[in-house]
Amino acid sequence: TRWQIDMIYLKTAEEIEIMKGACDLVSRTLGEVARWVAPGVTTLKLDTIAREFILDNGGKPSCLGYQGFPGTLCVEVNETVVHGFPSAYVLQEGDIVGLDCVVELNGYHGDSCYTFAVGEISEATARLLKVTKESLYKGIEAAKAGKRIGDISNAVQTFCERQGYSVVREMCGHGIGKSMHEDPEVPNYGRCGIGPLLKPGMVIAIEPMINLGSKNIVIGGDGWQCRTKDRKPSAHYEHTIAIHENGPEILTTFRYVEEALGITEA
């Protein structure tokens, strides 16, 4: 047992209302960046667009400078699982790129990630993206007051593993509020009925990181950038959600991204 479990901050209804502002801004930021994701564009360009959009809208890019992190976005190209740096890398047809963004607005944070197809991608990779995104919603469905963190973890894991994918163990979702990362941790694998109790007022970021190949990852010498060991693609989607008596509320949205991409969700 970790003593930090006592450090889960429950939010008031007022705080959750304030957090909706940060969550809307991070969602709109990803929607703005979505318009630029295409072959021939550098990931640094995407990062600049995100940073300027956040600042223009009165927010602060939470990741920029965090323990020395060099970007507004965590950029996850192909086999990069999380925490990739924006760079001069030029996106190629057939790549995928996860863009994970955290915004601070009015003292609270909102966190979201979306994995984009760059031009036409392979069928196998497209299916990985679809299943990973669906697994996020499976996790959210399990996030009910009175359940436990392990119920979310198990919902994500079983859904993905049944379809032949593997779940990254070292990286996980987290509580969020005045800090970008708060307790509890929200792993994407685990057993039902274990872990901290889900209570009304908890706000957490659920973020499946799912690999096409093996679950094993390698963390780079910079201590940040992490990729799949077998260099097969990894997908990543994330929403910030609030736990209420009557069920979970998704505070971030992919609507702006999907409008930009011309995707109509069923």
C-alpha positions in Angstrom: 0.0 0.0 0.0 1.2 3.5 -0.8 0.7 6.1 1.8 0.1 8.7 -1.0 -3.4 7.1 -1.5 -4.4 9.5 1.3 -3.4 12.4 -1.0 -6.3 12.1 -3.5 -7.9 15.5 -3.7 -11.6 15.5 -4.2 -12.8 18.5 -6.2 -15.9 20.6 -5.4 -18.5 21.2 -8.0 -17.1 24.7 -8.4 -13.6 23.4 -9.0 -14.9 20.9 -11.6 -16.6 23.8 -13.4 -13.3 25.7 -13.5 -11.5 22.6 -14.8 -14.0 22.5 -17.7 -12.4 25.7 -19.0 -8.9 24.1 -19.1 -10.3 20.9 -20.6 -12.2 22.8 -23.3 -9.0 24.8 -24.1 -6.8 21.7 -24.4 -9.5 20.1 -26.6 -9.6 23.1 -28.8 -5.8 23.2 -29.0 -5.7 19.6 -30.3 -8.5 20.6 -32.8 -6.4 23.5 -34.0 -3.3 21.3 -34.4 -5.4 18.6 -36.2 -5.7 21.0 -39.2 -2.0 20.9 -39.7 -1.2 17.2 -39.3 -0.1 16.1 -42.8 2.9 14.7 -44.7 5.7 17.3 -45.0 5.0 19.1 -41.7 7.6 19.0 -38.9 6.5 18.1 -35.4 8.1 21.3 -34.2 5.6 23.2 -36.4 2.7 21.4 -34.7 4.3 22.2 -31.3 4.5 25.9 -32.1 0.9 26.0 -33.3 -0.2 24.4 -30.0 1.8 26.8 -27.9 0.7 30.0 -29.7 -3.0 28.8 -29.6 -2.8 28.1 -25.8 -1.2 31.5 -25.0 -3.5 33.4 -27.3 -6.4 31.9 -25.4 -5.1 32.9 -22.0 -3.8 29.5 -21.0 -0.3 28.1 -20.1 1.3 25.1 -21.7 1.8 22.9 -18.7 4.4 20.5 -20.2 6.7 23.3 -21.5 9.7 23.5 -19.1 8.2 20.8 -16.8 11.3 19.2 -15.3 13.1 20.4 -18.4 10.7 19.1 -21.0 11.3 21.1 -24.2 7.8 21.2 -25.7 4.2 22.1 -25.4 3.2 18.8 -26.9 4.5 15.3 -26.2 4.9 14.1 -29.7 4.6 10.3 -30.3 5.6 9.3 -33.8 5.0 5.6 -34.7 6.9 3.5 -32.1 7.2 6.4 -29.7 5.0 5.5 -26.8 5.0 8.8 -24.7 7.1 11.9 -24.0 8.6 12.4 -27.4 10.2 15.8 -28.1 9.0 18.1 -30.8 11.7 18.2 -33.5 12.7 18.9 -37.1 11.3 15.4 -38.0 9.1 15.7 -41.1 5.9 13.7 -40.9 5.8 11.0 -43.7 2.8 9.5 -45.4 1.8 6.4 -43.4 3.1 7.7 -40.1 1.0 8.0 -37.0 1.5 10.7 -34.4 0.1 10.9 -30.9 -0.1 14.5 -29.6 -0.5 14.7 -25.8 -1.2 18.1 -24.4 -1.8 19.6 -21.0 -3.1 23.1 -20.5 -3.3 25.2 -17.3 -6.2 27.8 -17.2 -7.3 29.6 -14.0 -5.1 27.5 -11.8 -6.3 24.1 -13.0 -5.1 21.6 -15.7 -6.8 19.8 -18.5 -5.1 16.8 -20.2 -5.9 15.1 -23.5 -4.2 13.0 -26.2 -5.2 12.0 -29.7 -3.3 9.8 -32.2 -3.5 11.0 -35.8 -3.0 9.2 -39.0 -0.6 11.0 -41.4 -2.1 10.5 -44.8 -3.0 6.9 -45.7 -1.9 4.4 -43.0 -1.8 0.6 -43.1 -4.9 -1.3 -42.2 -3.1 -3.0 -39.2 -2.2 0.4 -37.8 -5.6 1.9 -38.4 -7.1 -1.0 -36.5 -4.7 -0.4 -33.6 -5.9 3.3 -33.4 -9.5 2.3 -33.5 -9.2 -0.3 -30.7 -7.1 2.0 -28.5 -9.6 4.8 -28.8 -12.5 2.4 -28.1 -10.6 1.1 -25.0 -10.5 4.6 -23.6 -14.3 4.7 -23.6 -14.4 1.2 -22.1 -12.2 2.5 -19.2 -14.4 5.6 -18.8 -17.6 3.4 -18.6 -16.0 1.5 -15.7 -15.2 4.7 -13.8 -18.2 4.7 -11.6 -18.4 5.9 -8.0 -18.1 3.0 -5.6 -15.9 1.0 -8.1 -12.1 1.0 -7.9 -9.2 2.1 -10.1 -8.5 -1.5 -10.9 -12.0 -1.7 -12.6 -10.9 0.9 -15.1 -7.5 -0.7 -15.6 -9.1 -4.1 -16.2 -11.6 -2.8 -18.7 -8.9 -1.3 -20.8 -6.6 -4.3 -20.6 -9.1 -7.0 -21.3 -10.6 -5.1 -24.3 -7.2 -4.6 -25.9 -5.6 -8.0 -25.1 -8.7 -9.9 -26.5 -8.0 -8.2 -29.8 -4.3 -9.2 -29.8 -2.7 -5.9 -28.6 -0.4 -5.4 -25.6 -0.7 -2.8 -22.8 2.3 -0.6 -21.7 3.0 -1.2 -18.0 5.4 1.5 -17.1 3.2 4.5 -18.0 -0.3 5.3 -16.7 -3.1 7.8 -16.3 -3.3 9.9 -13.1 -5.3 12.3 -11.0 -5.3 15.9 -12.2 -6.3 19.3 -10.8 -4.2 22.2 -9.5 -1.2 19.9 -10.4 -0.8 18.2 -13.8 -0.2 14.9 -12.1 -1.9 14.0 -8.8 -2.8 10.7 -7.1 -4.1 8.2 -7.9 -2.2 6.5 -10.6 -4.5 5.0 -13.2 -2.8 2.0 -14.8 -4.1 0.5 -18.1 -3.8 -3.1 -16.7 -4.8 -4.7 -13.5 -7.5 -6.6 -11.6 -11.1 -5.6 -10.9 -11.8 -4.5 -7.4 -8.3 -3.4 -6.4 -6.8 0.1 -6.0 -8.2 3.3 -4.6 -12.0 3.7 -4.3 -13.6 5.9 -7.0 -15.5 8.7 -5.2 -17.5 11.7 -6.4 -15.2 14.7 -6.9 -12.3 12.7 -8.2 -10.9 14.0 -11.4 -8.6 11.6 -13.4 -7.0 11.4 -16.7 -7.5 8.0 -18.4 -5.0 7.3 -21.1 -4.5 3.9 -22.7 -1.1 3.4 -24.4 -1.5 0.3 -26.5 1.1 -1.5 -28.7 0.8 -3.4 -31.9 3.6 -5.7 -30.9 5.1 -6.5 -27.5 4.4 -4.5 -24.3 8.1 -3.9 -23.7 9.4 -0.4 -23.9 12.8 1.4 -23.9 13.4 4.7 -22.3 15.9 6.9 -24.0 19.1 8.4 -22.6 17.3 11.7 -22.1 15.1 10.1 -19.5 12.0 11.1 -21.3 11.4 9.7 -24.8 10.1 6.2 -24.6 9.5 3.8 -27.5 8.4 0.2 -28.1 11.3 -2.3 -27.9 10.3 -4.0 -31.1 9.8 -0.7 -32.9 6.2 -1.5 -33.8 3.6 1.3 -33.6 2.0 2.4 -30.3 -1.3 4.3 -30.0 -2.4 6.7 -27.2 -5.7 8.4 -26.5 -6.7 10.4 -23.3 -9.6 12.1 -21.7 -9.9 14.0 -18.4 -13.0 12.8 -16.6 -14.8 13.7 -13.3 -16.5 11.1 -11.1 -20.0 12.0 -10.1 -22.7 10.1 -8.0 -24.5 9.3 -11.2 -21.5 8.3 -13.4 -18.4 9.7 -15.1 -18.4 13.0 -17.0 -15.9 13.5 -19.8 -14.5 17.0 -19.4 -12.3 17.0 -22.5 -13.7 16.2 -26.0 -12.5 15.0 -29.4 -15.2 16.9 -31.1 -12.9 19.7 -32.3 -10.4 17.2 -33.6 -13.0 15.3 -35.4 -14.5 18.4 -36.9 -11.1 19.4 -38.2 -10.5 16.0 -39.7 -14.0 15.7 -41.1 -14.8 12.6 -39.1 -18.4 12.1 -38.2 -18.7 9.8 -35.2 -21.6 7.3 -35.3 
